[in-house]
Amino acid sequence: MSPMLSPSAELLIPMRPAGAEEIGYLSHNGEQLYFVRHRARGRQRAKALLAGPFAIERQLSYTTWVRWARALASAGFEVLRFDYRGTGESTGRFDTSCMSDWTQDLLACLELLRDGNDTPTLLIGVRMGALLAAEAFEKGEGDGLLLWDPPASGQVALHETLRRKLASDMLEVPNGTRRTRADYVSQLTAGELVEVEGYMWSRRLWVDSARHSLKIPGPAERRPWKILRLSGGPRKATPSQHTSTVPIPMPPFWWHGPSVVAEVSTLFQRSLAIASEFAESVGGSP
């Protein structure tokens, strides 16, 4: 455990499961979507579907994401987290997948979590997953929404990742001819595959990403929703009453290895308070 974590922070970021954790695969559109269901400790207050981040950010944030699921389970939520097709433990090819496919994966996992009952469900997304969760929420899915650091759009998220590739190119080819971001974009739009952080990007992914902007709920929305901003970068304007900033140590937990225990106790504490308010507002037990 990080020396920065206090005993109280450790309780907010549990290392051990709060209850039973069930691993499985969901058959969906010819693929097998890997999921883990975290059963609530004690009486179930509500449910929560976790929509994780993009590509390598999934690997780097894995420890924090699992601990967040366990923190929610400790607070009385039944939680489902999953891998999009072509990523993690799910089947499928990343180089033929795009954000629209992953939105469908999210909706399929939401149905799995619901399991035919009407228990209130909170959608929680981080980074790219926040875009997908917000899209589902706009379509009327879920009873509440919590977003961690959503980018302004899918293409903004891909541009951020390309910046990291350019920095990596500088280290790998210090004296050689290096490609620019425009070069990589030209390759993608021409239909070539481009390797970025171990994943093969396709024209389909690049073009489709431009169709996914952050869906901000309108003033008539009565379901609870909240955005927590954690870092810099392009942002889409949101109503102040629905947006808060939570400082976290840099680099953020989706940029460093999963063996590092990120100090995110403030983020967890704020998010658990929001989740508890959600459970109470929709009639969950305190």
ROVO-564231 format. One record per residue: x, y, z of N, C-alpha, C in turn. Coordinates in steps of 0.001 Angstrom, whole numbers, plus 500000, padded with zeros to 6 digits. Example, Ala and Ser with C-alpha at 12.3 -4.5 7.8 and 13.67 -1.06 7.14 Angstrom:
BEGIN
      nu      nv      nw     cau     cav     caw      cu      cv      cw
  513190  494310  507800  512300  495500  507800  513200  496700  507800
  512850  497750  507080  513670  498940  507140  512900  500030  507870
***
This chain:
BEGIN
      nu      nv      nw     cau     cav     caw      cu      cv      cw
  500842  498802  500000  500000  500000  500000  500870  501238  500000
  500430  502266  499271  501183  503502  499212  501318  504104  500605
  502506  504659  500943  502667  505282  502250  501792  506506  502425
  501237  507012  501304  500370  508181  501394  498981  507823  501888
  498644  506531  501888  497301  506127  502277  497193  505960  503786
  496175  506561  504356  495902  506394  505778  495033  505164  505974
  494883  504650  507211  493987  503507  507439  492567  503766  506962
  492077  505001  507144  490717  505297  506693  490624  505261  505184
  491701  505707  504501  491697  505665  503046  491689  504221  502559
  492363  503327  503281  492401  501930  502879  491004  501336  502881
  490164  501764  503817  488797  501264  503863  488014  501722  502641
  488327  502935  502138  487654  503447  500967  488146  502773  499688
  489346  502211  499715  489924  501564  498546  490274  500136  498928
  489293  499266  499108  489558  497933  499648  490387  497080  498709
  491332  496328  499284  492125  495393  498501  491392  494058  498351
  490607  493687  499362  489925  492393  499352  488452  492558  498976
  487853  491517  498389  486442  491594  497997  485531  491857  499196
  484478  492632  498960  483497  492891  500012  482552  491704  500162
  482348  490977  499074  481456  489817  499079  481835  488909  497932
  480884  488099  497490  481163  487166  496395  481448  487932  495104
  482405  487419  494339  482727  487977  493033  482625  486856  492005
  481723  487020  491052  481429  485968  490076  481955  486370  488696
  482783  485529  488125  483369  485775  486812  482587  484998  485761
  482333  485624  484618  481608  484926  483564  481819  485551  482206
  481183  484955  481193  481230  485461  479821  479807  485577  479300
  479511  486717  478700  478200  486972  478122  478289  486842  476608
  477485  485950  476022  477446  485809  474568  476698  486995  473972
  477386  487709  473063  476773  488917  472495  477343  489166  471109
  476467  489169  470095  476865  489449  468710  478057  488601  468258
  478016  487341  468603  479060  486431  468160  480337  486480  468967
  480378  487299  470013  481568  487405  470861  481222  487010  472289
  482264  486850  473107  482109  486527  474514  482648  487705  475334
  481738  488407  476003  482135  489564  476806  482439  489116  478230
  483663  489348  478634  484097  489004  479997  483485  489987  480982
  482976  489463  482111  482429  490338  483144  482745  489776  484522
  482707  490653  485494  482809  490270  486899  481661  490941  487634
  480877  490130  488340  479775  490651  489148  480227  490677  490610
  480185  491855  491203  480544  492031  492613  479252  492132  493415
  478979  491125  494225  477765  491128  495030  477882  492128  496170
  476772  492759  496490  476754  493764  497557  476963  493114  498918
  477662  493827  499774  477783  493376  501160  476535  493824  501922
  475908  492887  502626  474695  493218  503353  473519  493389  502401
  472592  494203  502792  471395  494414  501990  471712  495272  500769
  471237  494829  499600  471512  495564  498367  470719  496867  498324
  471417  497973  498094  470773  499289  498014  470379  499626  496581
  471241  499267  495631  471027  499568  494213  472076  498795  493424
  472096  499016  492113  473080  498373  491256  473916  499436  490550
  475100  499025  490078  475972  499951  489363  476674  499205  488239
  476619  499778  487028  477353  499248  485883  478566  500136  485643
  479757  499529  485586  480991  500280  485378  481429  500180  483922
  481577  501320  483264  482056  501384  481883  483491  501903  481907
  484422  501017  481601  485836  501334  481744  486405  502158  480605
  487702  502477  480682  488342  503369  479720  488814  502652  478458
  489540  503368  477628  489916  502944  476282  491264  502234  476248
  491283  501091  475555  492522  500402  475163  493493  500257  476327
  494714  500801  476183  495735  500569  477198  495366  501208  478532
  494505  502222  478528  494087  502826  479787  493334  501814  480645
  492709  500830  480004  492054  499763  480751  493093  498972  481543
  494216  498640  480911  495259  497877  481585  495891  498681  482723
  496167  499945  482457  496883  500751  483432  496014  501131  484627
  494713  501236  484420  493812  501630  485508  493183  500443  486209
  493583  499223  485843  492865  498031  486276  492766  497918  487801
  493883  498130  488498  493863  498001  489964  492877  498976  490585
  492914  500224  490149  491999  501227  490692  490553  500890  490367
  490300  500402  489151  488931  500088  488724  488349  498939  489539
  489159  497904  489799  488696  496773  490610  488411  497238  492035
  489284  498053  492575  489086  498524  493950  487857  499430  494051
  487579  500177  492986  486365  501004  492980  485119  500112  492985
  485120  499045  492214  483996  498106  492220  483801  497527  493619
  484904  497189  494285  484808  496620  495627  484354  497652  496653
  484741  498900  496458  484268  499956  497358  482759  500120  497240
  482249  500089  496014  480797  500180  495807  480077  498980  496419
  480641  497786  496223  480028  496586  496805  480007  496683  498325
  481062  497244  498909  481099  497436  500362  480018  498393  500829
  479618  499311  499946  478595  500302  500290  477187  499823  499964
  477024  498556  499560  475692  498009  499340  475221  497984  497902
  476148  498200  496936  475779  498144  495526  476182  496803  494932
  475301  496226  494112  475719  495112  493269  476349  495719  492021
  477555  495301  491695  478334  495959  490642  478663  494975  489532
  478605  495457  488295  479071  494674  487161  480097  495503  486396
  481296  494942  486216  482301  495553  485346  482604  494549  484240
  483055  495033  483090  483193  494165  481917  484278  494702  481000
  484678  493863  480051  485623  494257  479006  484886  494358  477684
  485124  495445  476943  484548  495587  475613  485138  494521  474679
  484390  494210  473639  484909  493241  472658  486261  493718  472107
  487160  492768  471906  488475  493107  471367  489434  493658  472385
  489040  493710  473674  489914  494238  474712  489891  493308  475920
  490931  493406  476739  490967  492657  477982  490764  491174  477778
  489831  490605  478560  489569  489170  478525  488426  488793  477584
  487821  489763  476925  486732  489472  475987  487297  489014  474648
  486483  488291  473892  486902  487873  472556  486670  489011  471568
  487110  488786  470328  486921  489792  469295  488225  490455  468905
  488190  491186  467814  489374  491865  467292  489247  493361  467492
  490247  493941  468120  490242  495386  468328  490273  496125  466997
  491015  495593  466015  491193  496322  464757  489950  496331  463873
  488886  495642  464302  487623  495716  463569  486502  496302  464430
  486855  496784  465619  485849  497294  466557  485894  498820  466619
  484825  499393  467139  484752  500853  467278  483844  501199  468462
  483694  502485  468736  482934  502926  469894  481461  502551  469801
  480915  502539  468594  479504  502143  468449  479307  500697  468869
  480278  499831  468542  480216  498436  468988  480269  498361  470506
  481151  499153  471100  481330  499094  472553  480119  499652  473294
  479401  500581  472654  478138  501044  473239  477139  499902  473314
  477086  499088  472260  476197  497927  472266  476622  496919  473333
  477933  496768  473530  478419  495877  474590  477943  496368  475954
  478028  497676  476155  477584  498264  477432  476100  497965  477666
  475285  498161  476642  473845  497932  476804  473542  496466  477097
  474294  495557  476467  474084  494129  476729  474440  493787  478166
  475527  494381  478671  475927  494115  480055  474970  494768  481046
  474371  495876  480648  473370  496503  481507  472161  495582  481672
  471738  494945  480598  470625  493990  480684  470995  492799  481570
  472246  492362  481468  472699  491261  482321  472629  491659  483791
  473061  492867  484097  473034  493339  485478  471600  493476  485987
  470716  493973  485150  469314  494139  485558  468678  492793  485899
  468990  491790  485104  468532  490420  485363  467014  490352  485495
  466328  491154  484682  464880  491080  484631  464140  491761  485751
  464847  492463  486652  464132  493167  487725  464312  494672  487576
  463590  495425  488386  463588  496880  488250  464404  497575  489329
  465407  496901  489878  466274  497540  490863  466945  498762  490246
  466910  499923  490897  467549  501126  490333  469033  500891  490040
  469477  501419  488900  470839  501181  488438  471541  502488  488119
  472754  502609  488631  473601  503769  488385  474631  503413  487323
  474740  504239  486274  475772  504068  485247  476991  504894  485645
  478157  504252  485682  479387  504937  486071  480437  504688  484994
  480983  505759  484421  481984  505614  483380  483198  506474  483644
  484352  505990  483185  485590  506762  483289  486162  506939  481890
  486599  508174  481590  487227  508464  480312  486321  508055  479138
  486793  507242  478204  485961  506858  477073  484675  506184  477535
  484771  505378  478588  483577  504733  479123  482539  505732  479590
  482991  506925  480000  482056  507973  480406  481238  508452  479211
  481859  508543  478042  481117  508917  476832  480024  507900  476532
  480382  506617  476629  479424  505565  476309  478290  505512  477335
  478636  505695  478617  477607  505693  479659  476646  506861  479465
  477185  508021  479096  476342  509196  478877  475411  508989  477683
  475896  508311  476636  475045  508009  475487  473890  507095  475888
  474209  506073  476679  473162  505165  477134  472140  505902  477987
  472623  506789  478850  471744  507564  479725  470818  508450  478901
  471354  509047  477836  470540  509907  476967  469406  509120  476320
  469655  507826  476074  468639  506967  475465  467620  506466  476479
  467748  506908  477734  466783  506514  478754  467216  505343  479597
  468454  504881  479391  468951  503747  480166  469522  504216  481501
  469321  503419  482533  469851  503742  483846  468999  504746  484595
  469154  504749  485903  468389  505659  486766  469235  506784  487326
  470531  506763  487052  471445  507801  487499  472748  507662  486737
  473562  508722  486745  474775  508750  485939  475890  509447  486707
  477066  508806  486745  478262  509400  487350  479407  509220  486373
  480040  510326  485970  481114  510297  484982  482410  510808  485594
  483478  510037  485385  484812  510457  485802  485577  510949  484575
  485893  512218  484565  486774  512833  483584  486442  512468  482134
  485222  512725  481679  484898  512400  480289  485580  513360  479319
  486118  512878  478199  486632  513773  477161  485469  514446  476445
  485761  515473  475671  484699  516170  474956  484090  515305  473859
  484882  514370  473332  484385  513488  472276  485325  512301  472141
  484891  511302  471363  485755  510167  471108  487008  510566  470358
  486878  511486  469414  488056  511897  468649  489047  512657  469517
  488558  513435  470468  489456  514098  471413  490239  513052  472205
  489559  511996  472627  490233  510927  473369  491320  510268  472526
  491048  510036  471248  492045  509427  470373  493214  510376  470123
  492930  511667  470000  494006  512648  469827  494924  512661  471055
  494344  512552  472251  495155  512508  473461  496078  511293  473442
  495552  510160  472997  496355  508943  472939  497454  509058  471891
  497155  509697  470769  498167  509904  469742  499309  510786  470249
  498999  511724  471121  500066  512552  471700  501053  511690  472475
  500530  510708  473190  501425  509814  473917  502274  508991  472948
  501688  508603  471811  502464  507846  470820  503588  508706  470259
  503311  509967  470009  504349  510858  469488  505487  511006  470489
  505137  511093  471783  506173  511177  472816  506989  509891  472857
  506325  508759  472696  507023  507475  472670  507937  507378  471454
  507480  507902  470307  508306  507895  469098  509612  508649  469311
  509541  509753  470052  510743  510551  470305  511789  509762  471070
  511345  508895  471975  512272  508071  472755  512798  506899  471941
  511926  506310  471115  512310  505122  470368  513138  505448  469130
  512898  506611  468540  513640  507016  467331  514207  508413  467559
  515183  508560  468486  515649  509899  468869  516293  510680  467735
  516947  509996  466793  517665  510697  465724  517114  510416  464334
  516070  509630  464266  515523  509262  462971  514370  510161  462556
  513825  509853  461410  512674  510598  460901  511415  510085  461586
  510733  510981  462253  509530  510584  462995  508289  511112  462291
  507213  510355  462416  505938  510783  461849  505277  511805  462759
  504467  512651  462185  503674  513610  462941  502292  513037  463180
  501530  513725  464012  500156  513272  464235  499364  513307  462929
  499609  514329  462112  498918  514414  460822  499250  513214  459942
  500493  512729  460031  500881  511541  459259  500049  510332  459684
  499912  510147  460991  499141  509006  461491  497661  509128  461113
  497135  510348  461194  495734  510546  460824  495531  510244  459342
  496482  510663  458516  496393  510382  457076  496401  508884  456806
  497250  508150  457550  497275  506696  457397  495922  506081  457750
  495350  506543  458865  494068  505998  459303  492959  506297  458297
  492884  507540  457837  491816  507904  456899  491998  507217  455549
  493232  506802  455246  493489  506074  454006  493173  504586  454133
  492816  504151  455340  492439  502765  455535  493549  501873  456037
  494700  502456  456414  495797  501662  456950  495598  501435  458448
  496121  500321  458937  496131  500076  460374  497347  500767  460982
  497155  501368  462152  498237  502067  462850  498348  501501  464257
  499533  501068  464639  499755  500548  465996  499935  501705  466965
  499107  501733  467999  499184  502767  469037  499116  502078  470389
  500208  502147  471135  500285  501576  472477  499856  500105  472514
  500256  499372  471472  499980  497941  471438  498649  497550  470831
  497877  498527  470360  496579  498251  469752  496585  498735  468310
  495956  497965  467419  495894  498321  466010  494636  499142  465743
  494855  500435  465466  493738  501320  465162  493367  501189  463687
  492075  501326  463420  491571  501211  462055  490875  502510  461632
  490622  502600  460335  489852  503733  459815  488459  503744  460439
  487882  502575  460616  486538  502492  461209  486520  503092  462603
  487522  502784  463423  487603  503355  464765  487741  504855  464691
  488634  505345  463814  488896  506780  463730  487652  507544  463283
  487008  507078  462225  485826  507764  461700  484684  507710  462700
  484469  506543  463294  483361  506384  464242  483554  507244  465484
  484796  507465  465904  485042  508238  467127  484503  509666  467016
  484459  510199  465790  483957  511560  465598  482451  511650  465804
  481778  510507  465798  480316  510492  465975  479911  510459  467442
  480886  510379  468328  480581  510221  469746  481084  511423  470541
  480193  512357  470777  480508  513504  471633  479851  513299  472987
  480329  514028  473980  479775  513894  475325  478324  514379  475344
  477420  513507  475722  475995  513827  475774  475652  514396  477152
  475469  515690  477207  475125  516360  478461  473608  516337  478641
  473103  515785  479744  471650  515788  479963  471090  517205  479952
  469904  517354  479405  469275  518664  479312  468630  519097  480620
  468155  520346  480666  467553  520875  481901  466288  520150  482338
  465655  519441  481421  464432  518711  481771  464714  517351  482392
  465989  516940  482417  466338  515631  482962  466129  515617  484473
  465325  514668  484944  465030  514565  486375  465828  513466  487070
  466434  512580  486310  467281  511564  486930  468581  512214  487416
  469131  511767  488524  470358  512382  489050  471562  512083  488150
  472429  513099  487987  473661  512874  487232  474740  513846  487709
  475985  513400  487565  477108  514191  488057  478362  513885  487242
  479165  514927  486991  480458  514775  486330  481544  515202  487303
  482538  514333  487499  483699  514676  488309  484893  514869  487381
  485444  516067  487387  486615  516384  486574  487869  516064  487381
  488817  515351  486743  490004  514891  487460  491297  515415  486863
  491282  515885  485612  492520  516311  484969  492221  517414  483977
  493287  517885  483301  493130  518931  482296  492671  518351  480974
  492816  519143  479915  492417  518692  478591  491120  519349  478155
  490773  519211  476869  489550  519825  476333  488320  519351  477086
  487444  520270  477363  486237  519935  478102  485018  520524  477432
  483895  519898  477669  482630  520397  477170  481910  521080  478328
  481369  522249  478062  480724  523013  479131  479559  522235  479726
  479473  522240  481047  478387  521558  481747  477862  522460  482854
  476598  522298  483236  476048  523101  484325  476858  522922  485606
  477136  524023  486290  478011  523973  487463  477446  523090  488573
  476131  523026  488713  475550  522222  489796  475719  520728  489550
  476086  520359  488337  476282  518951  488015  477743  518597  487809
  478653  519520  488099  480072  519296  487852  480902  519679  489066
  481837  518820  489422  482778  519109  490504  484176  518714  490050
  485177  519319  490672  486559  518970  490392  487148  518268  491607
  487741  517112  491374  488386  516343  492432  489858  516197  492063
  490766  516856  492786  492190  516737  492445  492713  515340  492762
  493444  514761  491821  494098  513479  492048  495567  513635  491659
  496440  512833  492254  497869  512944  491927  498120  512679  490445
  499120  513388  489907  499518  513183  488524  500802  512345  488468
  500982  511470  487475  500019  511194  486410  498794  510487  486946
  497655  510603  486250  496425  509959  486728  496547  508447  486684
  495643  507775  487358  495740  506321  487519  495612  505563  486200
  495132  506201  485132  495039  505501  483845  496298  505722  482997
  497337  506303  483583  498591  506496  482856  499755  505728  483464
  499592  505141  484636  500706  504397  485203  500321  502943  485419
  501314  502083  485676  501098  500648  485710  500161  500183  486802
  499497  499029  486584  498537  498512  487561  499177  498056  488868
  500509  497919  488900  501175  497527  490147  501287  498693  491122
  501029  499908  490654  501072  501090  491515  499684  501305  492119
  499635  501444  493420  498360  501695  494092  498139  503209  494124
  497247  503683  493282  497019  505119  493171  496354  505673  494424
  496731  506878  494799  496137  507536  495960  494904  508307  495476
  493770  507648  495505  492529  508241  494997  491439  508213  496067
  491826  508264  497323  490836  508170  498393  489829  509318  498337
  490278  510527  497966  489347  511661  497872  488324  511415  496768
  488789  510890  495644  487882  510577  494537  486870  509520  494965
  487333  508470  495618  486419  507420  496058  485412  507956  497076
  485894  508755  498007  485014  509287  499044  483921  510151  498424
  484295  511051  497496  483309  511906  496843  482332  511076  496010
  482853  510094  495315  481998  509275  494456  481049  508396  495265
  481529  507864  496385  480655  507059  497246  479537  507911  497833
  479841  509165  498144  478795  510061  498648  477736  510294  497576
  478167  510479  496324  477230  510675  495215  476402  509411  494999
  477051  508245  495036  476331  506985  494865  475308  506782  495976
  475656  507155  497200  474727  507020  498323  473538  507942  498160
  473787  509165  497688  472687  510100  497430  471757  509537  496357
  472356  508922  495345  471565  508299  494287  470670  507206  494873
  471261  506321  495684  470500  505217  496256  469346  505723  497094
  469577  506774  497852  468515  507337  498678  467448  508018  497850
  467858  508700  496778  466883  509444  495962  465965  508525  495173
  466443  507313  494877  465607  506377  494109  464957  505346  494996
  465087  505531  496323  464361  504674  497248  465141  503532  497802
  466500  503538  497608  467296  502467  498199  467401  502624  499693
  467710  501555  500384  467844  501606  501842  469102  502330  502216
  469150  503103  503316  470339  503836  503713  471408  502921  504235
***
